[in-house]
Amino acid sequence: MIEGYSIPVTIALSSAAVTVIIALRYLLTSGLFDLLTRKARPGLYDGQGKQIAREIRWSLLSAGIFGVPAAAAIWSWRHHDLTFLYSDISDYPLWYLPVSLMLYLLAHDTWFYWTHRLMHRPRWFKLAHRVHHDSRPPTAWTAMSFHPIEAVSGAIIIPLLMFVIPIHVVTLGIVLTVMTVMGVTNHMGWEIFPRWIVHSALGNWVITASHHERHHEDYQCNFGLYFRIWDRICKTDSGLSRRIVEQAGHAPG
């Protein structure tokens, strides 16, 4: 608890601080990849100024929503040691660091796949998910462009995992970095990764823009976040976006 403030006020102040951090992370990351896009693919975002402005407004609102459970989890860790977040590297063996990283990514991917499929049910799509798909085609600013209902579903999973699966603070930072970078690069409308990654054994299981763009084209396929595991198990994997593959000069995969 912050000196002199009640618990609700403390969490509110912490939420505001975390919201600022998330918003700045979004603006800096999306801004960087927007600049890269304009250098590497001149004209790709021409005529999308109003869409990008709308994406930024929804994303900043999402940042406020993401800030609340994140701040609550951090407060629970720092003041009551209620989470499994740890800072002493000796608390768990070194081999657990990559294991915890994969556990978080797999759990997040699983949560995202099934909530994402739910969001494509007609009622939920009209109520919330349409906001995200109003970005046609998506841009470097689309990754956090969510209706508040969908933002809540995305905001709670990582903080909840902190109460279930032990993770080092640095590893958690890596999880958040992977989430941010993949979220942006998978939406920016062109393939940043080279052919030898996209059309490889690794590329057959890891999602890049070539795969996720297909979801924004056809809607009822390619629901994953990081991996194509659930899409393959549930037979919702429709391969890669032909537009991006051809644009990148890759052979169709």
N, C-alpha and C positions, 0 to 999 in steps of 0.2 A: 504494500500500500504506500502511495506517495504521502510523505509527511504532511499531516494536517488535513487530508482528504479522506472521504469515505470510500469504501470499496467500489460502489457504482461510479463515482466520479473518477476514481483512479483508472478504472477500466475504460471509461469514456475518453479520458485524456490519452491513455495508451492507444486506444483505437484510432484517435485522430492522428497521433504520431505515426502509427503503422500505415494508416491510409496515405499519408503524405509520402512515405517511403515507397509504397506500392505504386502510387500514381507517378512518382518520379521515375521509378524503374520502368514502368510502361512507356512513358513519354521518351525516355532516353533510348530504350531498346527499339521501340517501334520507329522513333525518329531516325536512329542510325540505319536501320534496314530500309526505311523509306529513301534516305539519301543514297544508299547503296543501289537500290532499285532504279532510281533516276539516273544513276551513272551507268549501270550495267544494262538496263532495259529502258532507254529513253522513250518517253511517250506512253509507257504502259499504264500510267495512272492519269493520263489526260482525260479530262471530263469527269473525274471522280472527286472533285473538290468538295461538293456538298455531301457526298457519301462519307468521305474521310472525316469531315467536321462532325457528322452524326455519329460515326464510330467513336470518335474521341469523347463526345459527350456521354454516350452509353458506357464507355470504358472507365471514365472517371467516376461515374456513379457506381460501377462495379468495384472499383478500388475501395470506395467507402464501405461497401458490403464485405469485401474480403478482409478489411482491416479489423472488423469486430471479432470474429472467432480467432483470428491470428493473435490479436492482442490478449484475448482471454486465455489462450493456451500459454502464451509467454508469461503472463501474470501468474498463472497456476504453477509454472515451472520455477520462476524466480522467487516467489513469495511463499509457496507451500510445497514445492518439490513434488507435485502431483503427477507430472508427466514423466515419460521415459526419455526425455531429452537429457543428454549429459555432455559435460565439457571436459572432463578429465579423461584423456586418451587411454588411461590404464584401467578404466572401469570395465571395458570389454576387450577381448583379444583383437589384434589388428586385422585378422582375417574377417572379422565381423563388419568392418567398415564397408567394403564393397557388397557384402551380403545385405546389409541394411539398406544400402542405396537401391539395390535391385528389388528388395521387398517393397519399398515405398513406391518405386516406379510401377511395379506390377500391380500393387493394390490400387494405386491411383488410376492406372490404365483400366483396370477392371471396373472400378466405380464409374469412370467416365463412359466406358462403352455402354453399360446398362442404363445409366441415367440419360445418355445421349439418345439411345434407342427409344426410351420413354418420351423424350422431348419431341420425337418424330411421330408420336401418336397424334392424330388430328387435333384432339382437344388441347393437348399441351403445346403443340406446334403453334396453333392460333393464339393461345394465351401468352406464350413466352418465346419459344425458339425462333419464331419468325423474325424477331429483331436481328438475330445473328445472320440469318439467311437473306436479310434485306441487303446485305453486302454482296452485290453481284457485278463483277467478280470480287472476291475478297482482296484485301490489300494488307500491307504491313501493319495497318492500324486495327485490323478486324479481330485479333485474337481474344480481346477482353470485351468486345462489343456484345453485351448480354442484357436481356431483360432482367430486372431484379430477382425474379423467381429463379431463373437459371443461374444467376450469379450466386445465390445462396447455395444451390446444389454443388457448385464448384468450390465455394469458399470453405466449406466445412470439412472436406475430406482430409487434407494434410494436418490441420489442427487435431482432428479426431485420431489420426494415426499416431500422433505424438503421445497419446494416452494409452496406446496399445503396443507399439513396436519401438524398442530402444533405438535411438539414433544420435550420433554425435552432432554437435552444432555445425561443424564444418560440412559434414555429409548432408545435413539438412539444407545448408546453403547451396550445395551442388544440386540437390533435388530441385530447389526453387529456380536455380539457373537453367537447368535442363528444361523445366516446365516453361519458363519464360521464352527461351531461345527457340525451342521447338514450336511453341504456340505461335510465335511471330513468323518464323520461316516457313511453317506449313501453310500459312495463309497468304503469303505475299504475292502469289500469282505467277511465280516462276521458280525454277529449280536451281537452288544455290549449290547443291551437292553434285559432284562429278558423276559421270556415267558409271565409273567403276564401283561406286557405292550404290547408286540407285538400282543398277542391274547386276546385283551380286547376291550371294547367299545371305549376307547381312541385310541388303536392301529388300529382300523378299519378306523380311520379318519386322523391319523398322520403318516407321512412317515418315515420309518426307512430303514436300509440297506436291510432287507428282501423284502421290496416293491420295492425299486429303483433298486436293482440288477436285478429284473425281466425285467426292461426296457433295461438294458444292454445285456440281453439275447435275448429278442424278438423285441426290437427297437420300434415297433408301439403300445406301451401301456405305462401306468404308467408315464405320463409326468410331474406330479406335483413336487413341491419343498419341501413344508412343509406339505401340507394337501392333502387328497385324494378327496376333494370336487369336483373339476372340472373333475377329472377322472371319478367320479361316475356320475356326471351330463351328461357328454359327452360319457359315456359308453366306456371309454378307460382304465378302471381299470381291470387288469388281475390277481389281487391277488399277492401272494408272490412267491419269488424264491424258488422252491423246493430244490435246492442244499443247500441254506443257511438255510432253515427251517430244513432239515434233518441233516445238519452239526451241528446245534445248539441243536438238540435233541428235537425240538418242534414238536407238532402235526401240520400237514398241516393246514393253515388258509387261 
